[in-house]
Amino acid sequence: MAIVPLPFSTFASIADAGWRIRVYCPSCYRWKPVDVDAALRPRVAFHARFRCTNIRPVTRMVCNGLGHLKIEPPAARPRRAQLGRLACGFAAVPWAIEDIVLEEPPWPRLTNQNRFRCPGCQGVLGVHFYGGTHTPDITFIDHASARR
């Protein structure tokens, strides 16, 4: 089984592929889009930490929660499509790539023989499939048991 890197790692490669980047704060339940500017483009997305700067209404204090990175495709996917989700909660910055269509580039590299490696914690990533009318011939990997 080959373990290959993700098809994109920097903010520039994600933005150039047309994918959207959002950050979720689990403390105050807010979503915020990330604008990839010149300072952010060369940085590795899976190592960048985001802190929430939302002012909480009751305490009038800054939330300061650690953000979770979410990478989404540029357009909504059809409901009947077989979709996949890659995620890692063990990395320093929790992240997820949503709505992956396995037949579209660059995801055909994900087969029974290939798995992706988390750029944050270096563990082997599991894939969660949903939608569609059939179950693909790809085995699920439990991230915690497949580490190194």
C-alpha positions as CSV (number, residue, x, y, z in Angstrom):
1,M,0.0,0.0,0.0
2,A,1.4,3.3,-1.1
3,I,1.0,6.4,1.1
4,V,1.0,9.5,-1.0
5,P,0.8,13.2,0.0
6,L,-2.4,15.2,-0.4
7,P,-2.7,16.9,-3.8
8,F,-2.4,20.3,-2.3
9,S,-0.7,21.6,0.9
10,T,-0.3,25.3,0.7
11,F,-3.0,28.0,0.7
12,A,-1.9,28.9,-2.8
13,S,-2.3,25.4,-4.2
14,I,-5.8,25.1,-2.6
15,A,-6.9,28.5,-4.0
16,D,-5.4,27.9,-7.4
17,A,-7.4,24.6,-7.6
18,G,-10.5,26.6,-7.0
19,W,-11.4,25.2,-3.6
20,R,-12.9,27.4,-0.8
21,I,-11.3,27.6,2.6
22,R,-13.4,28.3,5.7
23,V,-12.6,28.2,9.4
24,Y,-15.0,27.1,12.1
25,C,-14.8,28.1,15.7
26,P,-16.1,25.3,18.0
27,S,-16.3,27.7,20.9
28,C,-18.8,30.3,19.4
29,Y,-20.1,28.2,16.5
30,R,-19.1,30.7,13.8
31,W,-17.9,30.1,10.2
32,K,-15.5,32.6,8.6
33,P,-14.2,32.4,5.0
34,V,-10.4,32.7,4.5
35,D,-9.2,35.2,1.9
36,V,-5.9,33.9,0.5
37,D,-3.8,37.0,0.2
38,A,-0.1,37.3,-0.7
39,A,1.1,36.8,2.9
40,L,-1.0,33.6,3.3
41,R,-0.3,32.0,-0.1
42,P,3.1,30.3,0.6
43,R,2.1,29.0,4.1
44,V,1.2,25.3,4.6
45,A,-2.5,25.2,5.2
46,F,-2.5,22.3,7.6
47,H,0.0,24.0,10.0
48,A,-1.6,27.4,10.1
49,R,-3.4,28.2,13.3
50,F,-6.5,30.4,13.4
51,R,-7.8,32.1,16.5
52,C,-11.3,33.4,16.7
53,T,-11.5,37.2,17.2
54,N,-15.3,37.2,17.7
55,I,-16.5,39.4,20.6
56,R,-18.9,37.3,22.7
57,P,-22.2,39.1,23.3
58,V,-22.6,38.3,27.0
59,T,-19.0,38.7,28.4
60,R,-17.8,41.3,25.8
61,M,-14.5,39.4,25.6
62,V,-12.7,38.0,22.6
63,C,-13.6,34.3,22.0
64,N,-10.0,33.2,21.2
65,G,-11.0,29.7,20.2
66,L,-8.8,27.5,18.0
67,G,-10.3,27.3,14.5
68,H,-10.9,24.2,12.5
69,L,-10.0,24.3,8.8
70,K,-12.5,23.2,6.2
71,I,-11.7,22.9,2.5
72,E,-14.7,22.7,0.2
73,P,-15.2,22.4,-3.6
74,P,-16.1,25.6,-5.5
75,A,-19.5,24.4,-6.5
76,A,-22.2,22.3,-4.8
77,R,-22.0,18.6,-5.7
78,P,-25.0,16.6,-7.1
79,R,-27.0,14.9,-4.4
80,R,-26.7,11.5,-6.0
81,A,-23.0,11.6,-6.4
82,Q,-20.7,9.3,-4.4
83,L,-18.8,11.7,-2.2
84,G,-15.9,11.4,0.2
85,R,-14.5,13.2,3.2
86,L,-10.9,13.3,4.3
87,A,-10.3,14.7,7.8
88,C,-7.8,14.6,10.7
89,G,-8.7,15.5,14.2
90,F,-5.2,14.5,15.5
91,A,-3.3,17.3,13.8
92,A,-2.4,20.5,15.7
93,V,-5.0,22.2,13.5
94,P,-8.1,20.0,13.0
95,W,-9.1,20.0,9.3
96,A,-11.4,18.4,6.8
97,I,-11.7,18.3,3.0
98,E,-15.4,17.9,2.1
99,D,-17.4,16.7,-0.9
100,I,-14.6,14.8,-2.8
101,V,-15.8,13.2,-6.0
102,L,-13.5,10.2,-6.5
103,E,-13.8,10.3,-10.3
104,E,-12.6,13.9,-10.5
105,P,-8.9,14.9,-10.5
106,P,-6.8,14.8,-8.3
107,W,-8.7,12.2,-6.3
108,P,-8.4,9.1,-8.6
109,R,-5.1,8.5,-6.8
110,L,-7.2,7.3,-3.9
111,T,-7.5,3.6,-4.6
112,N,-7.3,0.3,-2.7
113,Q,-3.5,0.5,-3.1
114,N,-3.1,4.3,-2.2
115,R,-3.8,6.2,0.9
116,F,-3.2,9.8,1.8
117,R,-0.9,11.0,4.6
118,C,-2.0,13.8,6.9
119,P,0.4,16.8,6.4
120,G,-0.1,17.8,10.1
121,C,0.4,14.6,12.2
122,Q,1.8,12.3,9.4
123,G,-0.8,9.7,10.1
124,V,-2.7,7.7,7.5
125,L,-6.0,9.3,6.6
126,G,-9.3,7.4,6.7
127,V,-12.0,8.2,4.1
128,H,-15.6,8.6,4.9
129,F,-18.0,8.0,2.0
130,Y,-21.6,9.2,1.7
131,G,-24.3,9.8,-0.9
132,G,-24.6,7.9,-4.1
133,T,-26.4,4.6,-4.7
134,H,-23.5,2.2,-4.3
135,T,-20.7,1.5,-1.9
136,P,-17.3,1.8,-3.6
137,D,-14.6,-0.8,-3.4
138,I,-12.4,1.1,-1.0
139,T,-11.7,0.0,2.5
140,F,-12.2,2.3,5.5
141,I,-9.1,3.0,7.6
142,D,-9.4,3.9,11.3
143,H,-7.0,6.8,11.7
144,A,-6.0,6.1,15.2
145,S,-5.1,2.4,14.6
146,A,-3.3,3.2,11.3
147,R,-0.8,5.7,12.7
148,R,2.7,5.0,11.6
